[in-house]
Amino acid sequence: MDGRDKPGHDDIEDNRNGKQAMIKAVIFDCDGVLVDSEAVYHEVELAVLAEMGLVYDRHDFKARFMGMSDKAFHAALEEDALTRLGHSLTGEIRPRMKARYAEASDQLAAVPGAAQAVDAVRVLKAVASSSTTQALEYKLKLTGLWDRFAPHIYSAEHVAHAKPAPDLFLHAADALSVAPAECLVIEDSVNGVRAGHAAGMRVWGFMGGGHMDEQSRVRLADAQVERIVDDWKEAAILLGEF
């Protein structure tokens, strides 16, 4: 792909100015959108952090951290530990959470209807997730979704700046050889929505994950998603129109 064809600044500006291009690719978040993992992980994280002295309101925790990369999440936790507890927890949090994640892995499943909705997409598609590459592969293979996207599966490790920066979505669009304005992002987190908007893409908010509630709906609406879809049954009909 030569330089003229690469997704660029003009594509982003056109989309921001309300000129909607035909959708040529759909880019899916993973956690809470394809794999119903957020509710499981939030319970693990809140429990581990409370045991270590960092107690969070679950709604505030979800609003603040959901959609962050692993690196950014742990950096924020370390800042909270230093501020609230007066000492570092870097060496303790990761191994404890890793062990608990492993214990809870049998609870992971695809969001109901995800596979059928993905199969309804006739345009190009990709996954762009804040998960690590290893975790992303594990979750998508466990739920039977990997082969529906491979090789277009991208993690925060593919870019320098994770969501809410636009880098990951722009990386996926570039790999698909599709302009940003011709991409639709499906996200459940405000951080992901901001990343999609910053990339100059259309963004739908997804409510089908087990962790979503009415406060989540309000946050997605406030983040100015184009549309909020309640589940994959509804989304599959809409996606089949592209």
C-alpha positions in Angstrom: 0.0 0.0 0.0 1.6 3.3 -1.0 1.5 6.4 1.1 -1.4 8.0 -0.7 -3.7 5.0 0.1 -2.8 4.8 3.8 -5.4 6.0 6.3 -4.5 9.6 7.0 -5.4 13.0 8.5 -7.9 13.9 5.8 -9.9 10.7 6.4 -10.1 11.5 10.1 -11.1 15.1 9.5 -13.9 14.1 7.1 -15.4 11.8 9.6 -15.2 14.4 12.4 -17.0 16.8 10.1 -20.0 14.4 9.7 -19.3 13.0 6.3 -20.0 9.3 6.7 -18.4 7.0 4.3 -19.5 3.5 3.4 -18.5 0.9 6.0 -15.8 -1.4 4.7 -14.6 -2.9 8.0 -15.9 -3.6 11.5 -13.4 -3.5 14.3 -14.4 -5.3 17.5 -13.2 -4.8 21.1 -12.8 -8.2 22.8 -13.4 -8.1 26.6 -17.1 -7.4 27.3 -17.9 -7.3 23.6 -16.9 -10.7 22.2 -15.8 -12.5 25.4 -17.9 -12.0 28.5 -14.8 -11.5 30.7 -15.2 -8.0 32.2 -17.6 -9.1 35.0 -15.3 -12.0 35.9 -12.2 -9.9 35.8 -13.7 -7.0 37.8 -14.6 -9.4 40.6 -11.1 -10.8 40.7 -9.5 -7.3 40.6 -11.8 -5.8 43.2 -11.2 -8.7 45.6 -7.4 -8.8 45.2 -7.1 -5.0 45.6 -9.4 -4.9 48.7 -7.2 -7.6 50.3 -4.2 -5.3 49.8 -5.9 -2.2 51.2 -7.1 -0.6 48.0 -10.9 -0.5 48.1 -12.9 0.9 45.2 -16.6 1.5 44.5 -17.4 -1.1 41.8 -19.1 1.5 39.6 -16.3 4.0 39.8 -13.8 1.2 39.2 -15.5 0.1 36.0 -15.9 3.7 34.7 -12.2 4.5 35.4 -10.4 1.4 34.4 -12.4 -0.5 31.8 -10.8 -0.4 28.4 -7.3 0.4 29.7 -4.3 -1.6 28.6 -2.7 -3.9 31.2 0.3 -1.5 31.4 -1.8 1.6 32.0 -4.1 -0.2 34.5 -1.2 -1.3 36.7 0.5 2.1 36.5 -2.7 3.7 37.7 -3.0 1.1 40.6 0.6 1.8 41.6 -0.1 5.6 41.7 -3.2 4.9 43.9 -1.2 2.7 46.2 1.5 5.3 46.7 -1.1 8.0 47.2 -3.5 6.1 49.4 -1.3 3.6 51.2 2.0 5.3 51.1 3.9 2.3 49.6 4.3 0.4 46.4 2.3 -2.7 45.5 3.9 -3.3 42.1 5.6 -6.6 43.1 2.5 -8.0 44.7 -0.5 -7.1 42.5 0.5 -8.8 39.3 1.2 -12.3 40.7 -1.9 -12.3 42.8 -4.1 -11.2 40.0 -2.5 -13.6 37.6 -3.2 -16.5 39.9 -6.8 -15.4 40.5 -7.4 -14.9 36.7 -6.2 -18.5 36.2 -8.6 -19.8 38.8 -11.5 -17.9 37.2 -10.7 -18.9 33.6 -13.3 -21.6 33.5 -16.0 -18.9 33.9 -15.0 -17.3 30.5 -17.5 -17.6 27.7 -18.4 -15.8 24.5 -21.0 -13.0 24.9 -24.3 -14.7 23.8 -24.8 -14.4 20.1 -21.3 -13.1 19.3 -20.3 -15.8 16.9 -23.5 -15.4 14.9 -23.1 -11.7 14.8 -19.5 -11.9 13.6 -20.6 -14.4 10.9 -23.2 -11.9 9.7 -20.5 -9.3 8.9 -19.8 -9.4 5.1 -17.1 -6.7 5.1 -13.6 -6.9 6.5 -13.3 -7.4 10.3 -10.7 -7.3 13.0 -10.2 -7.4 16.8 -8.5 -4.5 18.5 -8.2 -5.1 22.2 -6.4 -3.6 25.2 -5.5 -7.2 26.3 -2.0 -8.6 26.0 -1.4 -10.6 22.9 -1.2 -13.9 24.9 -4.4 -13.2 26.8 -6.2 -12.2 23.7 -5.2 -15.4 21.9 -6.3 -17.5 24.9 -9.7 -15.9 25.2 -10.6 -16.0 21.5 -9.5 -19.6 21.0 -11.3 -20.7 24.2 -14.5 -19.2 22.9 -14.2 -20.4 19.3 -13.8 -16.9 17.9 -10.1 -16.8 16.9 -10.5 -18.3 13.4 -13.3 -15.8 12.6 -10.8 -13.0 12.7 -7.2 -14.3 12.3 -4.8 -12.9 11.3 -6.5 -9.5 12.0 -6.3 -9.7 15.8 -4.4 -6.8 17.4 -3.5 -6.1 21.0 -2.2 -3.1 22.9 1.3 -4.6 22.5 1.1 -3.8 18.7 1.3 0.0 19.4 3.1 2.5 21.5 0.0 4.1 22.9 -3.1 2.1 23.9 -6.7 3.2 24.2 -7.9 5.9 24.6 -5.2 6.9 22.1 -6.3 6.1 18.5 -3.2 4.1 17.7 -4.6 0.6 18.0 -7.6 1.3 15.8 -5.5 3.1 13.2 -3.1 0.1 13.2 -6.0 -2.3 12.6 -7.4 -0.1 9.8 -3.9 0.2 8.2 -3.5 -3.6 8.3 -6.9 -4.0 6.6 -6.0 -1.3 4.0 -9.2 0.6 4.9 -9.5 4.3 5.6 -10.5 5.2 9.2 -13.7 6.9 8.1 -14.8 3.6 6.5 -14.4 1.6 9.8 -17.0 0.9 12.4 -15.8 0.3 16.0 -17.9 -1.7 18.5 -17.0 -0.9 22.1 -18.3 -1.2 25.6 -15.9 1.2 27.4 -15.6 5.0 27.3 -11.8 4.6 26.8 -12.5 2.5 23.7 -15.1 5.0 22.4 -12.7 7.8 22.8 -10.1 5.9 20.9 -12.5 5.2 18.1 -13.5 8.8 17.9 -9.9 10.0 18.0 -9.2 7.6 15.1 -11.9 9.2 13.0 -14.1 6.1 13.0 -17.8 5.5 13.6 -18.5 4.0 17.0 -21.3 1.9 18.4 -21.7 1.3 22.1 -22.4 -2.3 23.1 -24.5 -3.3 26.1 -24.6 -7.1 25.8 -21.8 -7.9 28.3 -22.7 -9.2 31.7 -21.0 -6.3 33.4 -23.1 -3.6 31.7 -25.8 -1.7 33.5 -27.8 1.5 33.2 -24.9 3.6 34.4 -22.9 2.0 31.6 -25.5 3.1 29.1 -25.4 6.6 30.3 -21.6 6.7 30.0 -21.7 5.4 26.5 -24.4 8.0 25.5 -22.4 10.8 27.2 -19.4 9.6 25.1 -21.5 10.3 22.0 -21.5 6.9 20.4 -23.5 6.9 17.1 -25.8 4.1 18.3 -26.2 1.9 21.4 -27.0 -1.8 20.7 -28.4 -3.9 23.5 -27.2 -7.3 22.4 -25.7 -9.3 19.5 -29.1 -10.3 18.2 -29.9 -6.7 17.5 -26.4 -6.0 16.3 -26.4 -8.9 13.9 -29.3 -7.5 12.0 -27.7 -4.1 11.7 -24.2 -5.5 10.8 -25.8 -7.7 8.1 -26.7 -4.5 6.2 -23.1 -3.6 5.5 
